[in-house]
Amino acid sequence: MSSLRFSNITNSIIIKSLILLIISMLMIVTIGTYIFTQKQMKTTLKLSYDTNDTQLQLLANTVNNEMEQFASRLSLLAKTSEIQSMDKLIAAGYLKSYNISSLFISGESISLFDRSYNLVCNNAMLGSTKISYPIEFNRISPHKTTASPWYRDTDGTPKRAFGVVINDRAHGDGRLVSNFSIRRLWKYFSEYKVGQNGILIACNGQGEILYHPDMRTWLDGVHKMSELGLGEMNIKQDIKNNIQFVTLEDGKTYLINRTFNSSNDLGLISLQPKSEIDAMVSSVKHISRIILYSSIIAILLVSLWQILIVCKPLNNLIDHISQITEGNLDIEEFKSKRSQDEIGRLAKVFNQMHATIKRQIKELNEHRDLLEKEVKERTYELEQANKKLDIISRTDELTQLPNRRDMHKTIEKEVERANRTGKPFSIIFIDIDHFKNVNDTYGHATGDAVLKSVSSTIRSLLRKYDVLARYGGEEFLTLLPETEVNDAALVAERFRKQIENQTIFFGDQEIKATITLGVAQYDSSLGAERCIQLADKALYDGKETGRNKVVIWTEDLEKKTENAKQS
């Protein structure tokens, strides 16, 4: 008996489903942990990149402010009376004064030039030694400070020359020029931290290194970024949110952030060692492993508990249900040791269901015949409703005529018949003249009355196998089977006269209406759609030449239409 129960348990679909669920949950947890780890690794990398980028932008703003302040001070000096006097002694004394000299650091100079670009004086302590500035004096703007590219003078320090125009009516416009030394920015560069052991590099737009922590190596002479191992990197290129790693000549890999200010011709590059990023990522992996192992153990424990507490009683209940399914309704009630848990409640409900099944089987048999009868009645009602819906979908609501879609189906059938029998058919395209004026003058309700009156009149003049359809708006289409075009034109003329001679009454309004008609005969070489277009073109010609007429489509009309288009 015990071996049989064990066999039932091991063969139970519940056990197999539970095992499959365990495997699926383990896979989900494993894959989820892996995805979480990968996402956290990307997040960690992105966080490091964004942090470095934010700090680099702050540094770039600081550097930009420093250079803008330098340019602003130069502009303010150019507006002082001592400088605008263009007097050599007055200007020289002012530039060499302590208040002015304190504005500049070692290696920086400021010089005053006259309108011919000849040196007037500078801030040199010994005389007015001429200092060469790589700036085109005639290009210095009178409205803003002009700056030169970065250059190196005799001391080898990278500098930029700033120039400003001096407005003086007595002596003419002069130029005040000063050089900005990169040394002003070194204090910001040296204090900047990229991770724990990162590197900050400054360069100009041509890739020339202006700052490097190893000053003795990289600021002794002119060095390019390519010498560091950065290849032909274009510092001007925008790589916002493009995370990259680079390997320098020292063999180390770094996370790179960079920014470039075109107005200052200054690019900043921060390099954080990849080993620091890897250390942060390693801690994320360690946490993910702990989560994974803990989840696997919890899943296994819960699964084992489910097998012992749930699966075995359910297997017994399934055996009980199987006997009832086989027709053994007299089987005894299912017993459960734990009547308050879900299995006990399920057993109670099952026993109630068992009793209900016995009672309702008889009732179901009695109702079966009644239901079959009702199904037949409902099926008939549905068929009738579908027929009504089909008629509605093919009929114009206002005129109760066939609509455009139904007319095309009718024409398709007539085309098949004409091709089979060789008997022709004709098409009459009808348009109510000046129908828009009726709507605008009397209102849309009156327009609807006109449409119904016209359609009713034309329909009364047709044979029983002729077809009239509302084609759209105030347009109607008539299909005349077994009718040549000349006979169709006579029918069309009868339509026209009848409409012209009748008066339409709506309320206290008396309305006279006319129609224009285009007639075309079906040609199998052109096709039905083309023939409809020809009738429409004939109608259009009638409207263009006075309306209230019947126009037959002919080759002469074709030539007339083509000539009209060409003219």
C-alpha positions as CSV (number, residue, x, y, z in Angstrom):
1,M,0.0,0.0,0.0
2,S,2.8,2.4,0.9
3,S,4.7,1.6,-2.3
4,L,1.5,2.3,-4.3
5,R,1.1,5.7,-2.6
6,F,4.7,6.5,-3.2
7,S,4.2,5.6,-6.9
8,N,1.1,7.9,-7.0
9,I,3.2,10.8,-5.5
10,T,6.1,10.4,-7.8
11,N,3.8,10.1,-10.8
12,S,1.7,13.1,-9.8
13,I,1.5,16.0,-12.2
14,I,1.4,18.3,-9.1
15,I,4.9,17.0,-8.0
16,K,6.2,17.4,-11.6
17,S,4.7,20.9,-11.8
18,L,6.2,21.8,-8.5
19,I,9.6,20.6,-9.6
20,L,9.2,22.5,-12.8
21,L,8.2,25.6,-10.8
22,I,11.3,25.1,-8.6
23,I,13.5,24.9,-11.7
24,S,11.8,27.9,-13.2
25,M,12.1,30.0,-10.0
26,L,15.8,29.1,-9.7
27,M,16.4,30.1,-13.3
28,I,14.4,33.3,-12.8
29,V,16.3,34.1,-9.7
30,T,19.6,33.3,-11.3
31,I,18.9,35.3,-14.5
32,G,17.3,38.1,-12.5
33,T,20.4,38.3,-10.2
34,Y,22.6,38.2,-13.3
35,I,20.6,41.0,-14.9
36,F,20.6,42.9,-11.7
37,T,24.3,42.5,-11.4
38,Q,24.9,43.7,-14.9
39,K,22.6,46.6,-14.5
40,Q,24.2,47.6,-11.2
41,M,27.6,47.3,-12.9
42,K,26.4,49.6,-15.6
43,T,24.9,51.9,-13.0
44,T,28.1,52.0,-11.1
45,L,30.1,52.8,-14.2
46,K,27.5,55.4,-15.3
47,L,27.5,57.0,-11.8
48,S,31.3,57.3,-11.9
49,Y,31.2,58.7,-15.4
50,D,28.4,61.2,-14.5
51,T,30.2,62.2,-11.2
52,N,33.5,62.8,-13.1
53,D,31.6,64.7,-15.8
54,T,29.8,66.9,-13.3
55,Q,33.1,67.7,-11.5
56,L,34.8,68.4,-14.8
57,Q,32.0,70.8,-15.9
58,L,32.3,72.6,-12.6
59,L,36.1,72.9,-13.2
60,A,35.5,74.1,-16.7
61,N,33.1,76.7,-15.5
62,T,35.6,77.9,-12.9
63,V,38.3,78.1,-15.6
64,N,36.0,79.9,-17.9
65,N,35.1,82.4,-15.2
66,E,38.7,83.0,-14.4
67,M,39.5,83.9,-18.1
68,E,36.3,86.0,-18.4
69,Q,37.3,88.0,-15.2
70,F,40.7,88.5,-16.7
71,A,39.2,89.8,-19.9
72,S,36.7,92.0,-17.9
73,R,39.6,93.6,-15.9
74,L,41.4,94.4,-19.1
75,S,38.2,96.1,-20.5
76,L,37.9,98.1,-17.3
77,L,41.5,99.2,-17.4
78,A,41.0,100.4,-21.0
79,K,38.3,102.7,-19.8
80,T,40.4,104.4,-17.1
81,S,41.5,108.0,-17.7
82,E,45.2,107.2,-17.3
83,I,45.0,104.6,-20.1
84,Q,42.8,106.7,-22.4
85,S,45.1,109.7,-22.1
86,M,47.6,107.7,-24.2
87,D,50.3,109.7,-22.4
88,K,53.5,107.6,-22.1
89,L,54.4,108.8,-18.6
90,I,50.9,108.8,-17.1
91,A,50.0,105.4,-18.6
92,A,53.4,103.8,-17.7
93,G,53.2,105.1,-14.1
94,Y,49.6,103.7,-13.8
95,L,50.5,100.3,-15.2
96,K,53.6,100.0,-13.0
97,S,51.6,101.0,-9.9
98,Y,51.1,98.4,-7.2
99,N,47.3,98.3,-7.6
100,I,47.7,97.3,-11.3
101,S,50.7,95.0,-10.9
102,S,48.9,93.0,-8.3
103,L,46.3,92.1,-10.9
104,F,48.9,90.1,-12.8
105,I,51.0,87.1,-11.9
106,S,54.6,86.4,-12.7
107,G,55.2,86.1,-16.5
108,E,52.1,88.1,-17.4
109,S,52.4,91.5,-19.0
110,I,50.2,94.3,-20.2
111,S,51.2,96.8,-22.9
112,L,49.6,99.9,-24.4
113,F,49.8,100.6,-28.1
114,D,48.9,103.7,-30.1
115,R,46.6,103.8,-33.2
116,S,49.6,102.8,-35.4
117,Y,50.2,99.8,-33.1
118,N,53.5,101.3,-31.8
119,L,54.3,100.5,-28.2
120,V,53.5,103.4,-25.8
121,C,54.4,101.7,-22.6
122,N,53.9,98.5,-20.5
123,N,54.2,97.3,-17.0
124,A,57.8,96.2,-17.1
125,M,59.7,97.6,-14.1
126,L,62.8,98.5,-16.1
127,G,61.8,100.7,-18.9
128,S,59.2,99.7,-21.5
129,T,60.7,96.6,-23.1
130,K,58.8,95.7,-26.1
131,I,56.9,92.4,-25.7
132,S,55.7,90.4,-28.7
133,Y,52.1,89.4,-28.7
134,P,50.8,86.9,-31.3
135,I,47.6,88.9,-32.0
136,E,46.5,90.8,-35.0
137,F,45.9,94.3,-33.8
138,N,43.7,95.3,-36.7
139,R,41.3,92.4,-35.8
140,I,40.8,93.5,-32.2
141,S,37.1,94.3,-31.9
142,P,36.0,97.6,-30.4
143,H,33.0,95.9,-28.8
144,K,34.5,93.0,-26.9
145,T,37.8,91.6,-25.8
146,T,39.7,89.7,-28.5
147,A,41.9,86.7,-27.7
148,S,44.7,84.9,-29.5
149,P,45.3,81.2,-29.6
150,W,47.5,79.6,-27.0
151,Y,51.3,80.2,-27.5
152,R,54.5,80.0,-25.7
153,D,57.0,82.8,-25.2
154,T,60.5,82.8,-23.8
155,D,59.6,81.2,-20.5
156,G,57.9,78.3,-22.2
157,T,54.6,78.8,-20.3
158,P,51.4,78.5,-22.4
159,K,49.7,81.8,-22.6
160,R,46.9,83.7,-24.5
161,A,47.0,87.3,-25.6
162,F,43.9,89.4,-24.9
163,G,43.4,92.7,-26.6
164,V,40.9,95.5,-26.3
165,V,40.3,98.8,-28.1
166,I,40.9,102.1,-26.3
167,N,38.6,104.9,-27.5
168,D,40.3,108.3,-27.3
169,R,39.1,111.3,-29.4
170,A,42.3,113.3,-29.0
171,H,44.9,110.7,-29.9
172,G,42.9,108.2,-31.8
173,D,42.0,104.6,-31.0
174,G,44.7,102.6,-29.3
175,R,45.1,99.0,-28.2
176,L,45.6,97.6,-24.7
177,V,47.0,94.1,-24.8
178,S,47.8,91.6,-22.0
179,N,48.8,87.9,-21.9
180,F,47.0,85.4,-19.7
181,S,49.3,82.7,-18.2
182,I,48.1,79.1,-17.8
183,R,49.8,79.3,-14.3
184,R,46.6,81.1,-13.1
185,L,44.7,77.8,-13.7
186,W,47.3,75.4,-12.2
187,K,46.0,75.9,-8.7
188,Y,42.5,74.7,-9.8
189,F,44.0,71.8,-11.8
190,S,46.3,70.6,-9.0
191,E,43.4,70.6,-6.5
192,Y,41.1,68.7,-8.8
193,K,40.6,65.0,-7.9
194,V,39.5,62.3,-10.2
195,G,38.6,59.3,-8.1
196,Q,41.6,58.3,-5.8
197,N,44.4,58.3,-8.3
198,G,43.0,60.0,-11.4
199,I,44.7,62.4,-13.8
200,L,43.6,65.8,-15.2
201,I,45.0,67.0,-18.5
202,A,44.4,70.4,-20.2
203,C,45.0,71.0,-23.9
204,N,44.1,73.3,-26.7
205,G,42.1,72.6,-29.8
206,Q,45.2,71.4,-31.7
207,G,45.8,68.7,-29.1
208,E,48.8,70.5,-27.5
209,I,49.2,69.6,-23.8
210,L,48.8,72.8,-21.6
211,Y,48.7,71.0,-18.2
212,H,49.7,67.6,-16.9
213,P,50.4,66.6,-13.2
214,D,53.9,65.5,-14.4
215,M,55.0,69.0,-15.3
216,R,58.6,68.2,-15.8
217,T,57.9,65.6,-18.4
218,W,54.9,67.0,-20.3
219,L,55.4,70.9,-20.0
220,D,59.0,71.0,-21.0
221,G,58.5,72.0,-24.6
222,V,55.5,71.2,-26.9
223,H,53.9,67.8,-26.4
224,K,50.8,66.4,-28.1
225,M,48.0,64.3,-26.7
226,S,48.9,61.5,-29.0
227,E,52.2,61.1,-27.1
228,L,50.1,60.0,-24.1
229,G,48.6,57.2,-26.0
230,L,45.3,58.9,-26.9
231,G,45.9,58.6,-30.6
232,E,44.5,61.3,-32.9
233,M,41.6,62.1,-30.5
234,N,39.8,65.2,-31.5
235,I,39.2,67.2,-28.3
236,K,36.6,69.3,-30.0
237,Q,34.4,66.4,-30.8
238,D,31.3,66.2,-28.5
239,I,31.1,62.7,-26.8
240,K,28.4,63.6,-24.2
241,N,27.2,60.5,-22.4
242,N,29.5,58.3,-24.5
243,I,31.3,56.2,-21.9
244,Q,34.8,55.2,-23.1
245,F,37.9,53.6,-21.7
246,V,41.4,54.4,-23.0
247,T,44.7,52.7,-22.5
248,L,47.7,55.1,-22.2
249,E,51.3,54.6,-23.0
250,D,51.9,53.5,-19.4
251,G,49.8,50.4,-20.0
252,K,47.0,51.5,-17.6
253,T,43.4,51.8,-18.7
254,Y,41.3,54.8,-17.6
255,L,37.7,56.0,-17.8
256,I,37.8,59.2,-19.8
257,N,35.7,62.3,-19.5
258,R,36.3,65.4,-21.5
259,T,35.0,68.8,-22.3
260,F,36.0,71.6,-24.6
261,N,35.3,75.3,-24.6
262,S,35.7,76.7,-28.1
263,S,35.7,80.3,-27.0
264,N,38.7,79.7,-24.6
265,D,40.3,77.1,-26.9
266,L,40.7,75.0,-23.8
267,G,39.9,71.3,-23.4
268,L,39.9,69.4,-20.1
269,I,40.3,65.6,-19.9
270,S,39.8,63.6,-16.7
271,L,41.2,60.0,-16.5
272,Q,40.0,57.7,-13.7
273,P,41.9,54.4,-13.4
274,K,39.7,51.4,-14.5
275,S,41.0,49.5,-11.4
276,E,39.0,51.9,-9.2
277,I,35.9,51.2,-11.2
278,D,36.5,47.4,-11.1
279,A,36.9,47.6,-7.3
280,M,33.4,49.2,-6.9
281,V,31.9,46.7,-9.4
282,S,33.5,43.8,-7.4
283,S,31.6,44.8,-4.3
284,V,28.3,44.8,-6.4
285,K,29.1,41.2,-7.6
286,H,29.8,40.0,-4.0
287,I,26.4,41.4,-2.8
288,S,24.7,39.8,-5.8
289,R,26.2,36.4,-5.0
290,I,24.9,36.6,-1.5
291,I,21.4,37.4,-2.8
292,L,21.5,34.6,-5.3
293,Y,22.6,31.9,-2.8
294,S,20.2,33.0,-0.2
295,S,17.3,33.0,-2.7
296,I,18.2,29.5,-3.9
297,I,18.3,28.1,-0.3
298,A,14.9,29.7,0.5
299,I,13.3,28.3,-2.7
300,L,14.5,24.8,-2.0
301,L,13.3,24.9,1.6
302,V,9.8,26.3,0.7
303,S,9.5,23.7,-2.1
304,L,10.3,20.8,0.2
305,W,7.7,22.1,2.7
306,Q,5.1,22.3,-0.2
307,I,5.8,18.7,-1.2
308,L,5.3,17.4,2.3
309,I,2.3,19.5,3.3
310,V,0.4,20.0,0.1
311,C,1.3,17.6,-2.6
312,K,0.6,14.3,-0.8
313,P,-3.0,15.3,0.4
314,L,-3.7,16.7,-3.1
315,N,-2.7,13.5,-4.7
316,N,-5.2,11.6,-2.5
317,L,-7.9,14.1,-3.4
318,I,-7.1,13.6,-7.1
319,D,-7.6,9.8,-6.7
320,H,-11.0,10.5,-5.0
321,I,-12.0,12.8,-7.9
322,S,-10.9,10.2,-10.5
323,Q,-13.3,7.7,-9.0
324,I,-16.2,10.1,-9.2
325,T,-15.2,11.0,-12.8
326,E,-15.5,7.3,-13.7
327,G,-19.1,7.3,-12.5
328,N,-18.7,6.1,-8.9
329,L,-20.9,8.7,-7.3
330,D,-21.6,6.5,-4.2
331,I,-18.0,6.8,-3.0
332,E,-17.6,7.9,0.6
333,E,-16.7,11.5,1.5
334,F,-13.1,12.6,1.4
335,K,-11.5,12.9,4.9
336,S,-8.9,15.5,5.8
337,K,-6.7,15.5,9.0
338,R,-6.5,19.3,9.0
339,S,-10.0,20.7,8.5
340,Q,-9.1,24.4,9.0
341,D,-6.3,24.8,6.4
342,E,-6.7,25.1,2.6
343,I,-6.7,21.3,2.0
344,G,-9.4,20.8,4.7
345,R,-11.5,23.6,3.2
346,L,-11.0,22.1,-0.2
347,A,-12.1,18.7,1.0
348,K,-15.2,20.3,2.5
349,V,-16.1,22.1,-0.7
350,F,-15.4,18.9,-2.7
351,N,-17.8,16.9,-0.6
352,Q,-20.5,19.6,-1.0
353,M,-19.8,19.5,-4.8
354,H,-20.1,15.8,-4.7
355,A,-23.6,16.0,-3.2
356,T,-24.5,18.9,-5.6
357,I,-23.4,16.8,-8.6
358,K,-25.8,14.0,-7.6
359,R,-28.6,16.4,-7.3
360,Q,-28.0,18.4,-10.4
361,I,-27.3,15.5,-12.8
362,K,-31.0,14.8,-12.9
363,E,-31.9,18.5,-13.4
364,L,-29.3,18.8,-16.2
365,N,-30.9,16.0,-18.1
366,E,-34.3,17.6,-17.8
367,H,-33.0,20.9,-19.1
368,R,-30.9,19.6,-21.9
369,D,-33.8,19.3,-24.3
370,L,-35.0,22.7,-23.4
371,L,-31.6,24.2,-24.0
372,E,-31.3,22.6,-27.4
373,K,-34.6,24.2,-28.4
374,E,-33.5,27.6,-27.2
375,V,-30.3,27.3,-29.1
376,K,-32.1,26.7,-32.3
377,E,-34.4,29.7,-31.7
378,R,-31.5,32.0,-30.9
379,T,-29.6,30.7,-34.0
380,Y,-32.5,31.7,-36.2
381,E,-32.8,35.1,-34.6
382,L,-29.1,35.7,-35.1
383,E,-29.4,34.8,-38.8
384,Q,-32.2,37.3,-39.2
385,A,-30.3,40.0,-37.4
386,N,-27.3,39.4,-39.6
387,K,-29.4,39.7,-42.7
388,K,-30.8,43.1,-41.5
389,L,-27.2,44.3,-40.7
390,D,-26.1,43.3,-44.2
391,I,-29.0,45.3,-45.7
392,I,-28.1,48.3,-43.6
393,S,-24.4,48.1,-44.6
394,R,-25.4,48.2,-48.3
395,T,-28.0,50.9,-48.1
396,D,-27.8,54.7,-47.9
397,E,-29.6,55.9,-44.8
398,L,-31.1,59.0,-46.2
399,T,-32.4,57.9,-49.7
400,Q,-32.7,54.1,-48.9
401,L,-30.8,53.6,-52.2
402,P,-27.8,51.2,-52.5
403,N,-24.6,52.9,-51.4
404,R,-21.4,53.2,-53.2
405,R,-19.9,50.0,-51.9
406,D,-23.0,47.9,-52.9
407,M,-23.1,49.6,-56.3
408,H,-19.5,48.5,-57.1
409,K,-20.4,44.9,-56.2
410,T,-23.4,45.2,-58.6
411,I,-21.2,46.6,-61.3
412,E,-18.8,43.7,-60.8
413,K,-21.6,41.2,-61.4
414,E,-22.8,43.1,-64.4
415,V,-19.3,43.1,-65.9
416,E,-19.1,39.3,-65.5
417,R,-22.5,38.9,-67.2
418,A,-21.5,41.3,-70.0
419,N,-18.2,39.6,-70.6
420,R,-20.0,36.2,-70.7
421,T,-23.0,37.2,-72.9
422,G,-21.5,40.1,-74.9
423,K,-24.4,42.3,-74.2
424,P,-23.5,45.9,-73.3
425,F,-24.5,48.0,-70.4
426,S,-24.2,51.8,-69.7
427,I,-23.6,54.0,-66.7
428,I,-25.2,57.4,-66.0
429,F,-23.4,59.7,-63.5
430,I,-25.8,62.2,-62.0
431,D,-25.1,65.4,-60.1
432,I,-27.6,67.9,-58.6
433,D,-26.8,71.4,-59.9
434,H,-25.9,74.1,-57.3
435,F,-26.7,71.7,-54.4
436,K,-24.4,73.6,-52.1
437,N,-26.4,76.8,-52.7
438,V,-29.5,74.9,-51.6
439,N,-27.8,73.9,-48.3
440,D,-26.4,77.3,-47.7
441,T,-29.7,79.1,-48.5
442,Y,-32.4,76.8,-47.1
443,G,-30.4,74.6,-44.7
444,H,-29.3,71.0,-44.7
445,A,-32.8,69.7,-43.9
446,T,-34.0,71.2,-47.1
447,G,-31.0,69.7,-48.9
448,D,-31.9,66.3,-47.6
449,A,-35.5,66.7,-48.9
450,V,-34.1,67.6,-52.3
451,L,-31.8,64.5,-52.3
452,K,-34.8,62.2,-51.4
453,S,-37.1,63.8,-54.0
454,V,-34.5,63.6,-56.8
455,S,-33.6,60.0,-55.9
456,S,-37.3,59.0,-55.7
457,T,-38.1,60.6,-59.0
458,I,-35.3,58.9,-60.9
459,R,-36.0,55.5,-59.3
460,S,-39.6,55.8,-60.5
461,L,-38.4,56.1,-64.1
462,L,-36.2,53.0,-64.0
463,R,-36.9,49.5,-65.2
464,K,-37.1,46.8,-62.5
465,Y,-33.6,45.5,-63.3
466,D,-32.0,48.9,-63.5
467,V,-30.0,50.0,-60.4
468,L,-29.8,53.5,-58.9
469,A,-27.3,54.2,-56.1
470,R,-26.2,57.2,-54.1
471,Y,-22.5,57.6,-55.0
472,G,-21.7,60.3,-52.5
473,G,-23.0,63.8,-51.5
474,E,-25.3,65.0,-54.3
475,E,-24.0,62.4,-56.8
476,F,-25.9,59.4,-58.0
477,L,-24.9,56.5,-60.3
478,T,-27.3,54.6,-62.5
479,L,-26.6,51.1,-64.0
480,L,-28.6,50.2,-67.2
481,P,-28.1,46.6,-68.1
482,E,-28.3,45.5,-71.8
483,T,-28.4,49.2,-72.8
484,E,-26.2,50.9,-75.4
485,V,-24.9,54.4,-74.8
486,N,-27.4,56.2,-77.1
487,D,-30.4,54.5,-75.5
488,A,-28.9,55.4,-72.1
489,A,-28.6,59.0,-73.2
490,L,-32.4,59.0,-73.9
491,V,-33.1,57.6,-70.5
492,A,-30.8,60.3,-69.0
493,E,-32.6,63.0,-70.9
494,R,-35.9,61.7,-69.5
495,F,-34.4,62.0,-66.0
496,R,-33.3,65.5,-66.7
497,K,-36.7,66.7,-68.0
498,Q,-38.6,65.1,-65.2
499,I,-36.4,66.8,-62.5
500,E,-36.5,70.1,-64.3
501,N,-40.3,70.2,-64.6
502,Q,-41.1,69.2,-61.0
503,T,-41.2,71.5,-57.9
504,I,-40.0,70.3,-54.6
505,F,-42.0,71.4,-51.5
506,F,-40.4,71.5,-48.1
507,G,-42.3,73.4,-45.4
508,D,-43.2,76.7,-46.9
509,Q,-40.3,76.5,-49.5
510,E,-40.8,75.8,-53.2
511,I,-37.5,74.6,-54.8
512,K,-36.7,74.0,-58.4
513,A,-33.8,71.7,-59.0
514,T,-31.8,70.6,-62.1
515,I,-29.4,67.8,-62.8
516,T,-26.4,67.3,-65.0
517,L,-25.8,63.8,-66.4
518,G,-22.7,62.1,-67.8
519,V,-23.3,58.9,-69.9
520,A,-20.7,56.2,-70.8
521,Q,-20.9,52.7,-72.1
522,Y,-18.9,49.8,-70.6
523,D,-15.8,48.9,-72.6
524,S,-14.2,45.6,-71.6
525,S,-10.8,46.9,-72.7
526,L,-11.0,49.8,-70.3
527,G,-12.6,48.1,-67.3
528,A,-15.6,49.2,-65.2
529,E,-13.6,51.6,-63.0
530,R,-12.3,53.5,-66.0
531,C,-15.8,53.6,-67.5
532,I,-17.2,55.2,-64.3
533,Q,-14.4,57.8,-64.6
534,L,-15.4,58.5,-68.2
535,A,-19.0,59.1,-67.2
536,D,-17.7,61.3,-64.4
537,K,-15.6,63.3,-66.9
538,A,-18.7,63.7,-69.2
539,L,-20.6,64.9,-66.2
540,Y,-17.8,67.4,-65.4
541,D,-17.9,68.7,-69.0
542,G,-21.6,69.2,-68.7
543,K,-21.2,71.2,-65.5
544,E,-18.4,73.3,-67.1
545,T,-20.6,74.1,-70.2
546,G,-23.7,75.3,-68.4
547,R,-25.2,72.4,-66.4
548,N,-28.8,70.9,-66.7
549,K,-27.8,68.8,-69.7
550,V,-26.8,65.2,-70.7
551,V,-23.3,64.7,-72.0
552,I,-22.2,61.4,-73.7
553,W,-18.6,60.5,-73.4
554,T,-17.0,60.3,-76.9
555,E,-13.5,60.4,-78.3
556,D,-14.1,64.0,-79.3
557,L,-14.8,64.8,-75.7
558,E,-11.6,63.0,-74.8
559,K,-9.6,65.2,-77.1
560,K,-11.4,68.3,-75.8
561,T,-10.5,67.4,-72.3
562,E,-6.8,66.8,-73.2
563,N,-6.7,70.2,-75.0
564,A,-8.2,71.9,-72.0
565,K,-5.5,70.4,-69.7
566,Q,-2.7,71.4,-72.1
567,S,-4.0,75.0,-72.4
